[in-house]
Amino acid sequence: MNHEPVPKLKVLFEDNHCLAVLKPAGLLTMGDRTGDVSVVDLAREYLRRKYDKPGNVFVGVVHRLDRPVSGVLLLARTSKAAARLSEQFRKHSVRKVYHCVVEGRPTKPSGELVDCLVKDEVRNLTRPAQGAEEGKLSRLSYRCLKSVGPLSVLEIELLTGRSHQIRVQLSSRQWPICGDAKYGSRTKLDGWLALHAAALTFEHPTQREPITVTAPHPTEWKRFGV
């Protein structure tokens, strides 16, 4: 088990149905075989202490962020909210905006990337389909916010939600995300990627009104001069 200091949970939005938090890079969304502390563990403990709840506290996972990715993570506080929010993610009606620092410069300042992607379960990576392979249609739109030297800051709107989608679609255009050695980055970072879930817009599960939650860039991004 990892015995590094556990980060304090930063709450971005909270009511009786939803809990949106800032997930630090390097922290699991939910527990896995490593036994390392996850965001769900921290959220459960936060709610238990704040509301003096005995026993097991409900925390519903409605989407995930990869371990090395930071940003807005939405959790449900009730089973009804979990079901309704999960349905929104399944239907791709949640607006997901990411910021990332990539190596290279896009030839166009904005555009849409469309690929058919195949998940390699054995190697835990995703790649574009080849030949007659049947992949899953994957779409995102991008906008270049800034370029500094050999690096660019992109804003990404994820239009589908495939495993490692942003990482592989950008890498296949020769714009790997800084720190993403798995997908060709030469920038070495300590267990995190320059990929950040900057904003999430969803329909509140009971009030039926749009809610937008934003998260500032990690302080570590200052090293890129962006």
C-alpha positions in Angstrom: 0.0 0.0 0.0 1.1 3.6 -0.8 2.0 5.4 2.4 2.5 8.9 0.9 0.6 11.8 2.5 -3.1 11.8 1.5 -4.1 15.1 -0.1 -7.0 17.1 1.5 -10.2 17.0 -0.6 -11.1 20.3 -2.2 -14.8 20.6 -2.7 -16.0 22.6 -5.8 -19.8 22.2 -5.5 -22.0 20.5 -2.9 -25.6 20.0 -2.2 -27.9 17.2 -0.9 -27.6 15.3 -4.2 -24.2 16.1 -5.7 -20.6 16.5 -4.7 -18.0 17.8 -7.2 -14.4 17.8 -6.1 -11.0 18.7 -7.5 -9.2 15.5 -8.1 -5.4 15.9 -7.9 -3.2 14.1 -10.5 -1.9 10.8 -9.1 -5.0 10.0 -7.0 -7.3 7.2 -8.0 -11.0 8.0 -8.7 -12.0 4.8 -6.9 -10.2 1.9 -5.2 -8.3 -0.8 -7.2 -6.1 -3.7 -6.4 -3.2 -1.4 -5.3 -5.2 -0.6 -2.1 -4.2 3.1 -2.5 -6.5 5.8 -1.2 -9.0 7.1 -3.7 -11.1 10.2 -4.2 -14.2 8.1 -3.2 -12.5 7.2 0.1 -11.7 10.8 0.8 -15.3 11.9 -0.2 -16.9 9.3 2.0 -14.7 10.3 5.0 -15.4 14.0 4.3 -19.2 13.4 4.3 -19.1 11.2 7.4 -17.3 13.9 9.4 -19.2 16.9 8.1 -22.6 15.4 8.7 -21.7 13.1 11.6 -23.0 10.1 9.7 -22.6 6.6 11.2 -21.9 3.5 9.2 -21.3 3.4 5.4 -21.8 6.7 3.6 -23.1 6.5 0.0 -20.8 7.9 -2.7 -21.8 7.2 -6.3 -19.2 7.2 -9.1 -20.8 8.5 -12.3 -17.7 9.0 -14.3 -13.9 8.7 -13.9 -10.7 10.5 -14.5 -7.5 8.5 -15.2 -5.1 8.4 -12.2 -2.5 10.9 -13.7 -5.2 13.4 -14.7 -6.5 16.3 -12.6 -9.7 18.3 -12.5 -13.4 18.3 -11.8 -14.8 15.0 -10.7 -18.5 14.7 -10.1 -19.9 12.2 -7.5 -23.5 11.4 -6.4 -24.7 11.6 -2.8 -27.9 9.5 -3.4 -28.7 6.5 -5.5 -31.4 8.4 -7.4 -28.8 11.1 -8.3 -26.3 8.5 -9.3 -28.8 6.9 -11.7 -29.8 10.1 -13.3 -26.3 11.5 -13.6 -24.9 8.2 -15.0 -27.7 8.3 -17.7 -26.5 11.8 -18.7 -22.9 10.6 -19.1 -24.1 7.5 -21.1 -26.1 9.8 -23.4 -23.1 12.2 -23.8 -25.3 15.1 -22.6 -22.7 16.3 -20.1 -20.4 19.0 -21.4 -16.8 18.0 -20.6 -14.1 20.6 -21.2 -10.4 19.8 -20.7 -7.2 21.8 -20.9 -3.9 20.2 -21.8 -0.3 21.1 -22.6 1.0 19.2 -25.7 4.2 18.9 -27.5 4.0 20.5 -31.0 1.6 23.0 -32.6 -1.6 22.1 -34.4 -1.6 23.2 -38.0 -5.1 24.7 -37.6 -6.1 26.9 -34.6 -9.2 24.8 -34.0 -11.0 21.8 -35.4 -12.7 18.4 -34.8 -10.8 15.1 -34.6 -12.7 11.9 -35.5 -11.3 8.4 -35.2 -12.3 4.9 -34.7 -10.5 3.7 -31.6 -9.6 0.1 -30.4 -8.9 -0.7 -26.7 -6.1 -3.1 -26.1 -7.1 -4.6 -22.7 -3.8 -6.5 -22.3 -1.6 -3.5 -22.7 -4.1 -1.1 -21.2 -3.9 1.4 -24.1 -6.0 2.6 -26.9 -5.1 3.0 -30.6 -6.7 4.0 -33.9 -8.3 1.0 -35.7 -6.3 -0.4 -38.5 -7.5 -2.0 -41.8 -10.7 -3.9 -41.3 -10.8 -3.6 -37.5 -14.0 -2.3 -36.0 -13.3 0.5 -33.5 -15.6 2.8 -31.6 -16.3 6.2 -33.2 -14.5 8.9 -31.1 -14.9 12.6 -31.5 -13.5 15.7 -29.9 -13.2 19.4 -30.8 -10.1 21.4 -29.9 -9.0 25.0 -29.8 -5.5 26.2 -29.4 -5.4 28.7 -26.5 -1.7 29.5 -26.6 1.7 28.4 -27.9 4.9 28.8 -26.0 8.0 27.6 -27.8 7.5 23.9 -28.7 4.4 23.6 -26.5 0.8 24.4 -27.0 -2.2 24.8 -24.6 -5.3 23.2 -26.0 -8.9 23.4 -24.9 -10.7 20.1 -25.6 -14.4 19.4 -25.6 -15.0 15.7 -25.4 -17.9 14.7 -27.6 -17.6 11.0 -26.9 -16.1 9.2 -23.8 -13.7 6.5 -24.8 -10.8 5.1 -22.7 -7.7 7.4 -23.1 -9.5 9.1 -25.9 -7.9 12.6 -25.7 -4.5 11.1 -25.1 -4.5 8.9 -28.2 -6.3 11.2 -30.5 -3.8 14.0 -29.9 -0.8 11.7 -29.9 -1.8 10.2 -33.3 -1.6 13.8 -34.7 2.0 14.2 -33.2 0.7 16.3 -30.3 1.3 14.1 -27.3 0.3 15.4 -23.9 3.3 16.4 -21.8 4.2 13.6 -19.4 2.3 10.9 -21.3 5.1 8.5 -22.1 2.6 5.8 -22.9 1.5 7.8 -25.9 4.8 9.2 -27.1 5.6 12.3 -24.9 9.3 13.0 -24.4 8.5 15.4 -21.4 9.2 13.6 -18.2 6.9 14.3 -15.3 6.6 12.6 -12.0 3.4 10.5 -12.3 1.1 13.1 -13.8 0.0 14.4 -17.2 -0.6 17.9 -18.3 -4.3 17.0 -18.8 -6.9 18.7 -16.7 -10.7 18.5 -16.5 -11.3 22.2 -16.5 -15.1 22.4 -16.5 -18.1 20.1 -16.3 -21.7 21.1 -17.1 -24.6 18.8 -16.2 -28.3 18.9 -15.5 -29.0 18.8 -11.8 -30.6 15.4 -11.0 -33.6 16.9 -9.2 -33.8 20.6 -10.0 -33.3 19.9 -13.7 -31.3 23.1 -14.2 -27.8 23.3 -15.7 -24.8 23.4 -13.3 -21.3 24.3 -14.4 -18.4 23.4 -12.1 -14.8 24.7 -12.9 -11.4 23.9 -11.6 -8.2 26.0 -11.8 -5.1 24.6 -13.4 -2.6 22.8 -11.1 0.2 24.9 -9.8 2.6 22.4 -11.4 1.7 23.9 -14.8 3.8 27.0 -14.1 6.8 25.0 -15.1 5.6 25.1 -18.8 5.5 28.9 -18.8 1.8 28.9 -19.9 
